[in-house]
Amino acid sequence: MPTVEQLKTFFRICVRASNLLRTIELTRYDTRSQRIVVLIGETIEVEILSNGEELIR
């Protein structure tokens, strides 16, 4: 189950992607690592850690 911090960060990422007119291609919650993974467009990958920090690749 995602944490409140993860959900807040996820919402902010979705709003930013929308404002930049980018599509969110994939969203996944990995139960093993307890991270949310978001693929924006074809090239931007964001991982949201359980404490709400985001890693952009």
Protein Blocks (a to p, Z undefined) as FASTA:
>chain_A
ZZfklmmmmmmmmmmmmmnopacfbdcddfklopacddehjlbccdddfkopacdZZ
